[in-house]
């Protein structure tokens, strides 16, 4: 093994310029591959953060205005969604894969007061709806949960921004848990504090707010969450079944597209996910073709090396060297050039991606987020390098072992 390593090193030193230029081509190809993969990952991360974690599996519905007559009803009738629509959607057998049906309400004028300050407005939500659709980080405590809904608890979830307004800039999330706030003439218990890059609203249980205000069952929107749907056809079918259920409940034609308005984020997410997959594949294809430029260079230099060392190979064969040892040395030289240069490209690529992340990857409006590559990508690139290096040296190695000792000794 040590003799093999020594021979490889000696061969590379004997043709330093040629080896350097070939290695530079390989390093550049790997560098571009890493940059492309990292940027594609950054775009994907930015898309996921923009869409949110829970948006991917939901369809939101708003009431509209009928565009055609139906069963004696005239066109132009307003469709007002109701609380009872949630039960209707849940119970309709056509609405398969429904995991949750919810709604939200908001109060933009109510003041949330503490002894040190006040904030205005809150949203009344169900667990898993609305704020779960965004990437929020719970700093302390929890979100609104099912017992809050069932037991009509006066629980409230606030943001860190609101916490500093209500309790001072030196307040910590763990310190404000369990404290009470005044709102709508009642005391509310702080059950959680969250952090988000742009959200700062407060949240209370939907049923508690409904019980306190006694408002009617009119709702602005309906959010239906699904599970197990992974195709665009499945997302379109889910929307069709949802529209059919509401058409039966509110007496409008199922093909009346203006009666209700829908935002099918389920299908949108699946479609966008496919586009991101295509982007990743395109990135790999472009990167690998760029890498092939360097691999061809490695193959060429090995052909030249074999040609220059024909006399040496003949002597080794004449004194008993086996074709296998010649083949191993040529392949090892090709893999060494490819691997060393490739690792340099990987290192420089990851270094540049870190710089890009520091400069552009942290802004709210940045089109990329964390444009880095993980260990799995490094492993994949390593495998590609080893295979490419072996292939680059295969043909020159096969040519070397076909040289007859007598002919090689005659070569000048």
DRENPATI-512982 format. One line per 8 residues: number of its first residue (from 1); for each residue x, y, z of N, C-alpha, C. Coordinates in steps of 0.1 Angstrom, whole numbers. Atoms other than C-alpha are relative to their C-alpha. Layout:
N
NUM> X/Y/Z/X/Y/Z/X/Y/Z  ...;
// end
This chain:
412
1> 8/-12/0/0/0/0/9/13/0  -9/-11/0/28/24/9/8/2/-13  -6/-1/13/46/16/-23/-9/6/-10  10/-5/10/15/23/-43/-2/15/2  2/-15/-3/10/57/-25/13/8/-5  -13/-6/4/47/65/-31/1/2/-16  0/-1/14/44/57/-68/-9/10/-6  10/-10/4/13/78/-72/5/14/2;
9> -6/-13/-3/30/107/-55/11/4/-10  -12/-3/9/61/104/-77/-5/3/-14  5/-3/14/40/103/-109/-6/13/-1  6/-13/0/20/133/-99/10/12/0  -11/-10/-1/52/153/-90/7/1/-14  -8/0/13/68/144/-124/-8/9/-10  7/-8/9/40/163/-142/-9/9/7  7/-9/-9/30/190/-118/-10/9/-7;
17> 9/-10/7/16/216/-142/-12/-7/-6  11/7/7/-4/191/-162/-10/-5/11  9/5/-10/-18/175/-130/-7/12/7  6/-12/-6/-25/210/-115/-12/5/-9  11/-5/9/-45/221/-145/-12/-9/-1  10/10/1/-64/189/-147/-8/0/13  7/0/-13/-72/190/-110/-8/13/2  8/-12/0/-83/226/-114/-13/-1/-7;
25> 13/2/7/-109/216/-139/-9/-9/8  9/8/-8/-122/189/-116/-5/8/12  4/-8/-12/-122/213/-86/-11/10/-4  10/-10/4/-141/239/-106/-14/-7/-3  12/7/2/-167/213/-117/-7/-3/13  6/4/-13/-173/201/-81/-4/13/7  4/-12/-6/-173/237/-69/-13/5/-5  13/-4/6/-201/246/-94/-11/-9/4;
33> 11/9/-5/-220/215/-84/-5/3/14  4/-3/-14/-219/224/-47/-8/13/0  7/-13/0/-229/260/-54/-14/-1/-6  13/2/6/-258/249/-76/-9/-7/9  8/7/-9/-270/224/-51/-4/8/12  2/-8/-12/-267/248/-22/-11/11/-3  10/-10/4/-286/276/-41/-14/-6/-2  13/7/2/-313/251/-51/-7/-3/14;
41> 5/3/-13/-316/241/-14/-5/13/7  4/-13/-6/-318/278/-4/-14/5/-5  13/-3/6/-347/284/-28/-11/-8/6  10/9/-6/-365/254/-15/-3/4/14  2/-4/-14/-360/265/21/-8/13/1  8/-13/0/-373/300/13/-14/-3/-4  13/3/4/-403/285/-4/-8/-6/12  6/6/-11/-411/263/26/-3/9/11;
49> 2/-10/-10/-407/291/50/-11/10/-3  10/-9/5/-429/314/29/-14/-6/0  12/7/0/-456/288/26/-5/-4/14  4/4/-13/-455/277/62/-2/-15/1  0/15/-2/-457/242/77/-13/-6/-1  13/6/0/-494/237/79/-8/3/-13  7/-5/12/-505/255/47/0/-11/-11  -1/10/11/-494/225/26/-12/-9/-1;
57> 10/10/0/-524/204/35/-14/6/2  12/-6/-3/-553/228/36/-7/7/-12  8/-7/10/-581/243/15/-8/11/8  8/-11/-7/-596/277/26/-11/4/-9  12/-4/7/-631/287/16/-6/13/5  7/-12/-4/-648/321/16/-13/0/-7  13/-1/6/-684/329/9/0/10/-12  0/-9/12/-692/346/-25/-14/4/-3;
65> 13/-4/6/-721/356/-47/-4/-9/-11  4/10/10/-741/331/-68/0/7/-14  0/-5/13/-736/336/-105/-11/-5/-9  11/6/7/-766/316/-116/-11/-4/9  11/4/-8/-801/307/-104/1/-15/3  0/14/-3/-807/274/-87/-11/-4/10  11/5/-8/-838/256/-74/-9/12/5  9/-11/-3/-859/288/-75/7/12/6;
73> -8/-11/-5/-831/310/-60/5/8/-12  -5/-8/11/-821/339/-82/15/2/1  -15/-3/0/-785/348/-92/2/12/8  -4/-11/-8/-767/373/-71/-3/-1/14  2/3/-14/-775/357/-38/13/-2/7  -13/1/-8/-748/361/-11/0/-13/7  -2/13/-7/-735/328/3/8/4/13  -7/-3/-13/-727/333/40/3/-13/7;
81> -4/12/-7/-707/305/56/-4/1/14  5/2/-14/-719/292/90/9/-9/8  -7/9/-9/-704/275/120/-4/-15/-3  5/14/2/-726/245/111/6/-6/-12  -6/6/12/-707/241/78/12/-9/4  -11/8/-5/-678/227/99/-5/-15/2  5/14/-2/-699/197/110/-5/-6/-13  4/6/13/-714/193/75/11/-6/-8;
89> -11/4/7/-680/190/60/6/-13/7  -6/12/-7/-668/165/87/-9/-12/-2  9/12/0/-699/143/84/-2/-5/-15  2/4/13/-700/142/46/10/-11/-4  -9/11/3/-686/108/35/9/2/-12  -8/-2/12/-674/122/2/13/8/4  -12/-8/-4/-649/144/21/10/-9/7  -10/9/-5/-623/117/26/13/7/3;
97> -13/-6/-3/-589/124/41/0/13/8  1/-12/-8/-602/153/62/5/-2/14  -5/1/-13/-582/157/93/-5/10/10  5/-10/-9/-596/189/107/-7/11/-8  8/-11/6/-622/216/99/0/11/11  -1/-10/-10/-618/249/116/-3/14/-7  2/-13/5/-624/286/113/7/10/10  -6/-10/-9/-611/318/129/-9/12/1;
105> 6/-13/-2/-624/351/142/10/10/5  -9/-10/-4/-607/383/149/-7/12/6  5/-13/-6/-612/414/171/12/9/-1  -11/-9/3/-590/442/159/0/13/10  1/-11/-9/-602/467/186/2/-3/15  -1/4/-15/-601/448/219/14/3/5  -13/-3/-6/-573/460/242/4/-11/10  -6/10/-9/-551/435/260/9/8/9;
113> -7/-10/-9/-539/453/291/7/-8/12  -7/4/-12/-513/446/318/4/13/8  -3/-12/-8/-501/469/346/11/9/-7  -10/-8/6/-472/481/324/-2/4/-15  2/-4/14/-487/484/289/-12/-7/-5  12/6/7/-513/473/264/3/-2/-15  0/3/14/-516/458/229/-14/-1/-5  14/0/5/-546/458/206/-2/-11/-10;
121> 4/10/9/-564/430/189/5/-14/3  -4/14/-1/-563/392/188/-8/-8/-10  7/9/9/-574/362/168/-5/-12/8  6/12/-6/-597/334/180/1/-12/-9  -4/11/9/-585/301/167/-3/-14/6  1/14/-4/-588/263/168/15/-5/1  -14/5/1/-557/242/176/3/-5/-14  -4/5/13/-537/234/145/-4/9/-11;
129> 5/-8/11/-553/262/125/7/14/2  -5/-14/1/-542/297/115/15/1/4  -14/-2/-3/-510/303/135/8/-12/-2  -8/12/2/-499/267/131/4/-1/-15  -4/0/14/-498/274/94/12/8/-3  -12/-7/2/-468/296/99/11/-6/9  -11/6/-7/-434/287/112/2/8/13  -2/-7/-13/-437/299/148/8/-9/9;
137> -8/7/-9/-413/290/175/-5/3/14  5/-2/-13/-427/285/210/12/3/9  -11/-3/-9/-403/303/234/-2/-5/14  3/6/-13/-421/291/265/-15/-4/0  14/4/-1/-454/273/273/-4/-8/-12  6/8/10/-476/260/246/-9/9/-9  10/-7/8/-501/269/219/-14/-3/5  14/3/-3/-539/269/221/-3/-15/-3;
145> 2/15/2/-549/232/226/-15/-4/1  14/5/0/-581/210/226/-7/3/13  7/-3/-12/-589/214/263/-4/15/2  4/-14/0/-589/252/259/-13/1/-8  13/-1/8/-616/247/232/-11/-6/7  11/8/-7/-636/221/251/-5/7/13  3/-6/-13/-635/238/285/-2/15/0  2/-14/1/-639/273/272/9/8/9;
153> -10/-7/-9/-607/284/290/3/14/-6  -5/-13/4/-596/320/289/15/0/0  -14/1/2/-562/312/277/5/9/-11  -5/-9/10/-540/335/256/14/-3/-3  -13/2/5/-509/330/235/5/13/-6  -5/-13/4/-488/361/230/14/-1/-7  -13/0/7/-457/370/209/10/6/10  -10/-6/-8/-424/380/224/0/16/-2;
161> 1/-15/2/-429/415/209/-11/6/9  10/-4/-9/-462/418/228/4/-1/14  -5/2/-14/-446/404/259/9/12/5  -8/-11/-4/-420/432/259/-9/13/2  9/-12/-1/-448/458/254/-8/-1/13  9/2/-11/-469/443/282/8/0/14  -8/2/-13/-441/435/308/13/6/0  -13/-7/0/-411/455/298/11/-8/-9;
169> -10/6/9/-380/449/276/9/-11/7  -8/10/-7/-363/428/303/-8/-12/4  9/12/-3/-392/403/306/5/-12/-8  -4/12/7/-384/367/297/-12/-9/-1  12/8/3/-409/342/282/-4/-9/12  3/9/-11/-406/317/311/-6/7/12  5/-8/-11/-413/345/336/-14/5/-1  13/-5/1/-446/356/322/-11/-11/-1;
177> 9/11/1/-462/322/319/-9/0/13  8/0/-11/-492/320/342/-5/13/5  5/-13/-4/-496/357/346/-13/3/-8  14/-3/6/-530/373/338/1/14/-7  2/-13/8/-540/400/313/-15/3/0  14/-4/1/-572/420/311/-4/2/-14  5/-2/14/-592/419/279/-15/-2/0  14/1/0/-629/425/273/-6/-1/14;
185> 5/0/-13/-634/430/310/2/-12/8  -3/12/-7/-621/396/319/15/-3/1  -14/4/-1/-589/380/330/4/-12/-9  -5/11/9/-569/358/306/13/-5/5  -13/6/-5/-541/334/316/9/-2/-12  -10/2/11/-509/335/295/5/-15/1  -4/14/1/-503/299/284/13/-3/-8  -12/2/9/-475/305/259/5/13/-6;
193> -6/-11/7/-451/329/243/7/-5/-12  -6/5/12/-440/325/207/9/11/-7  -9/-9/7/-414/340/184/-2/-2/-15  1/1/14/-418/347/147/6/13/-7  -7/-11/6/-400/369/122/-9/12/-4  9/-12/3/-431/390/113/-13/-1/7  13/1/-7/-461/377/132/1/5/15  0/-5/-13/-469/395/165/-14/0/7;
201> 13/0/-5/-506/389/171/-2/-9/12  3/8/-12/-522/373/202/-12/-10/-5  9/11/3/-544/341/201/-7/-5/12  8/5/-11/-573/329/222/-9/-12/-6  8/11/5/-596/298/220/-13/6/-7  11/-4/8/-623/302/193/-13/-1/8  13/3/-7/-651/287/215/-2/10/12  0/-10/-12/-642/310/245/-5/13/-5;
209> 4/-13/6/-645/341/223/-14/0/-4  14/1/4/-678/329/209/-9/0/11  8/0/-12/-692/322/243/-1/14/7  0/-13/-6/-682/356/256/-8/10/-8  6/-10/8/-694/377/227/-15/-4/-4  13/4/4/-725/356/218/-4/4/-14  3/-3/14/-721/364/181/-7/-11/-7  8/10/8/-742/346/155/10/-10/-6;
217> -8/10/6/-729/316/136/6/3/-13  -6/-3/13/-717/335/106/15/0/2  -15/0/0/-680/330/98/5/5/-14  -6/-6/12/-657/346/73/6/-10/-9  -7/10/8/-638/316/62/0/-14/6  0/14/-4/-635/278/65/13/-6/-4  -13/6/3/-602/260/67/-1/-15/2  1/14/-1/-602/223/59/14/-6/-2;
225> -13/7/1/-570/203/66/-2/-15/-5  0/14/5/-563/170/48/13/-7/4  -12/8/-2/-539/142/53/0/-12/-10  -1/12/9/-527/114/29/-2/3/-14  2/-4/14/-532/134/-3/14/5/-5  -13/-3/5/-500/135/-24/0/3/-15  0/-3/14/-511/141/-59/-9/12/-3  8/-11/4/-526/171/-77/-14/-4/-3;
233> 13/5/3/-555/150/-89/-8/-2/13  6/2/-12/-562/141/-53/-4/13/7  3/-14/-5/-561/178/-43/-12/6/-7  12/-6/8/-585/188/-71/-13/-8/4  12/7/-4/-609/160/-61/-5/4/14  4/-5/-13/-608/171/-25/-8/13/-1  7/-13/2/-618/206/-36/-13/-2/-6  13/2/7/-645/193/-58/-10/-6/10;
241> 9/6/-10/-660/172/-29/-4/11/10  3/-11/-9/-658/202/-6/-10/9/-5  10/-9/6/-676/224/-30/-13/-6/-1  13/7/1/-703/198/-35/-7/0/13  6/0/-14/-709/196/3/-6/13/3  5/-13/-3/-712/233/6/-12/4/-9  11/-3/9/-734/235/-25/-13/-6/5  11/6/-6/-758/211/-9/-5/7/12;
249> 4/-7/-12/-758/230/24/-6/13/-3  4/-13/2/-763/264/9/-9/2/-13  9/0/11/-784/255/-22/6/9/-12  -5/-6/12/-762/266/-51/6/-11/-9  -5/10/9/-750/248/-82/14/-3/2  -14/4/-3/-718/229/-78/10/6/-10  -9/-6/10/-704/244/-110/-1/15/0  1/-15/-2/-712/280/-98/13/4/7;
257> -13/-3/-6/-676/291/-92/0/13/8  0/-13/-8/-685/325/-79/-8/-1/13  8/2/-13/-708/311/-51/9/0/12  -11/1/-10/-677/303/-30/13/2/-6  -14/-2/4/-641/312/-33/9/-9/8  -9/10/-6/-614/286/-26/14/4/-3  -14/-1/2/-577/287/-21/5/-14/3  -5/14/-1/-564/252/-27/15/0/2;
265> -14/0/-3/-531/254/-10/6/-14/0  -4/14/1/-530/216/-10/6/-3/-14  -5/3/14/-527/213/-48/11/9/-3  -10/-9/3/-506/244/-50/13/-4/6  -12/4/-6/-481/230/-26/6/-12/-7  -5/12/7/-479/196/-44/6/4/-13  -5/-5/13/-474/215/-77/13/6/2  -13/-7/-2/-447/237/-63/11/-10/5;
273> -9/10/-4/-431/207/-47/6/-7/-11  -5/7/13/-428/190/-81/10/9/-7  -9/-10/7/-413/222/-95/14/0/7  -12/0/-8/-387/221/-67/8/-13/-3  -7/12/3/-379/185/-74/7/0/-14  -6/-2/13/-374/193/-111/12/9/0  -12/-9/-1/-351/221/-101/12/-7/6  -11/7/-5/-330/198/-80/6/-10/-10;
281> -6/8/10/-327/173/-108/7/7/-11  -7/-8/10/-318/200/-133/13/5/6  -13/-4/-7/-292/212/-108/10/-11/-1  -9/11/1/-277/178/-106/5/-3/-14  -4/3/14/-277/173/-144/11/11/-4  -9/-10/4/-260/207/-150/13/-1/7  -12/1/-8/-235/202/-122/8/-12/-5  -7/12/4/-226/167/-133/7/2/-14;
289> -6/-2/13/-221/178/-169/12/10/1  -11/-9/-3/-199/206/-156/12/-8/5  -10/9/-6/-180/180/-136/7/-9/-10  -5/9/11/-176/158/-167/12/7/-7  -11/-7/7/-153/185/-182/13/-3/7  -12/3/-7/-128/179/-155/3/-15/-1  -2/14/0/-133/141/-156/7/-4/-14  -6/2/14/-125/141/-194/15/4/1;
297> -14/-4/-1/-93/160/-185/8/-10/8  -7/11/-8/-84/133/-159/3/-11/-10  -2/12/10/-89/106/-186/11/3/-10  -10/-4/9/-67/125/-210/14/0/6  -13/0/-6/-39/130/-186/5/-14/3  -4/14/-3/-39/93/-177/4/-7/-13  -4/6/13/-37/84/-214/14/5/-3  -13/-5/3/-7/107/-218/10/-6/10;
305> -9/6/-10/8/93/-186/4/-15/-4  -2/14/4/4/57/-199/10/0/-12  -9/0/12/20/67/-232/14/3/4  -14/-3/-4/50/83/-215/7/-11/8  -6/10/-8/55/54/-192/-1/-14/-6  1/13/7/51/26/-218/13/-8/2  -13/7/-2/88/17/-215/1/-5/15  0/4/-15/85/16/-176/-10/-12/2;
313> 9/11/-1/54/-6/-179/5/-13/-6  -6/12/6/72/-29/-202/10/-7/9  -10/5/-9/101/-33/-178/-7/-7/12  7/6/-12/77/-40/-149/-7/-13/-4  6/13/5/58/-66/-170/11/-11/-2  -10/10/3/91/-82/-180/6/-7/12  -6/6/-13/103/-87/-144/-11/-6/8  10/8/-7/70/-103/-134/-12/8/6;
321> 12/-7/-5/45/-75/-126/-13/-5/-6  12/5/5/10/-87/-130/-9/11/-6  9/-10/5/-16/-69/-151/-8/7/10  9/-6/-11/-37/-64/-120/7/11/7  -7/-11/-7/-10/-43/-103/1/12/-9  -1/-11/9/-6/-21/-134/-14/7/0  14/-5/1/-44/-17/-136/-3/8/13  3/-6/-12/-46/-9/-99/7/14/2;
329> -7/-12/-1/-19/18/-101/-6/11/-8  6/-10/9/-35/36/-131/-13/5/6  13/-4/-6/-69/36/-115/2/8/13  -3/-7/-13/-55/47/-81/4/14/-3  -4/-14/4/-38/77/-98/-11/8/-4  12/-7/4/-70/87/-115/-9/4/11  8/-3/-12/-90/84/-83/6/10/9  -6/-9/-8/-64/103/-64/-1/15/-5;
337> 2/-14/6/-64/133/-88/-14/5/2  14/-5/-1/-102/134/-89/-4/2/14  5/-1/-14/-107/129/-51/6/13/6  -6/-12/-6/-81/155/-40/-5/13/-6  5/-12/6/-92/181/-65/-15/2/4  14/-1/-3/-129/173/-58/-2/4/14  1/-4/-13/-125/176/-21/3/15/2  -3/-14/-1/-109/210/-26/-12/8/-6;
345> 12/-7/5/-139/220/-47/-12/0/9  10/0/-10/-163/208/-21/2/10/12  -4/-10/-10/-145/228/6/-3/14/-4  1/-14/5/-144/260/-14/-15/3/-3  15/-2/3/-181/255/-25/-8/3/13  7/-2/-13/-193/251/11/4/13/7  -4/-13/-6/-172/281/22/-7/11/-6  7/-11/7/-187/303/-5/-15/0/4;
353> 14/0/-4/-222/291/5/-2/6/13  1/-6/-14/-216/301/41/1/15/-1  -1/-15/2/-206/336/29/-13/5/-6  13/-4/6/-237/338/7/-11/0/11  10/1/-11/-258/327/37/1/12/9  -2/-11/-9/-243/354/59/-5/13/-6  3/-13/7/-248/381/33/-15/1/-5  13/-1/6/-282/372/18/-10/-9/5;
361> 10/10/-4/-298/343/36/-8/2/12  7/-2/-13/-312/359/67/-11/11/-1  10/-10/1/-334/387/54/-14/-5/-2  14/4/1/-372/385/55/-4/-2/-15  4/0/14/-375/392/18/10/-7/-9  -10/7/8/-345/371/7/-6/-12/-8  5/11/8/-352/347/-21/6/-14/3  -6/12/-4/-329/322/-5/1/-1/15;
369> -1/1/-14/-327/308/30/9/-12/3  -10/10/-4/-298/288/45/4/-8/-13  -4/7/12/-283/279/11/13/-8/2  -12/9/-3/-260/252/24/-3/-14/-4  2/14/3/-255/215/17/3/-8/13  -2/9/-12/-258/188/44/9/-11/-3  -10/11/1/-237/157/50/-4/-10/-11  5/10/10/-259/136/27/5/5/-14;
377> -4/-5/13/-250/159/-3/15/-3/-1  -14/3/1/-213/156/6/3/-14/-3  -2/15/2/-215/118/7/-4/-3/-15  4/3/14/-233/118/-27/11/5/-9  -11/-6/8/-206/141/-42/12/-9/1  -12/9/-2/-179/118/-27/-2/-13/-9  2/12/9/-195/88/-44/2/3/-14  -2/-4/14/-197/106/-77/15/2/-3;
385> -15/-2/3/-160/116/-74/7/-13/-2  -6/13/1/-149/80/-67/-3/-7/-13  4/6/12/-169/66/-95/6/6/-13  -5/-7/11/-159/93/-119/15/-2/-2  -14/3/0/-122/89/-110/3/-13/-6  -3/13/5/-123/52/-116/-3/-2/-14  4/1/14/-141/56/-149/10/7/-9  -10/-7/8/-116/82/-160/13/-7/-2;
393> -12/7/2/-87/59/-154/-2/-14/-6  3/14/4/-104/27/-166/6/-2/-14  -4/2/14/-97/31/-204/16/1/-1  -15/0/0/-60/42/-199/6/-12/7  -5/12/-7/-55/13/-174/-1/-12/-9  2/12/9/-70/-12/-199/10/0/-11  -10/-2/11/-47/2/-226/14/-4/6  -13/3/-6/-17/-2/-202/3/-15/1;
401> -2/14/-3/-23/-38/-194/0/-8/-13  -1/7/13/-26/-47/-231/13/2/-7  -13/-2/6/9/-35/-239/8/-12/3  -8/12/-1/31/-65/-246/14/5/5  -13/-4/-6/64/-64/-226/11/2/-11  -11/-1/10/86/-69/-258/-2/13/-7  3/-12/7/68/-40/-276/3/12/8  -2/-11/-9/70/-18/-246/14/3/2;
409> -14/-2/-1/107/-23/-242/6/6/-12  -5/-6/12/112/-13/-278/-4/15/-2  6/-14/1/92/19/-273/10/10/5  -9/-11/-3/112/51/-272/-8/13/2;
// end
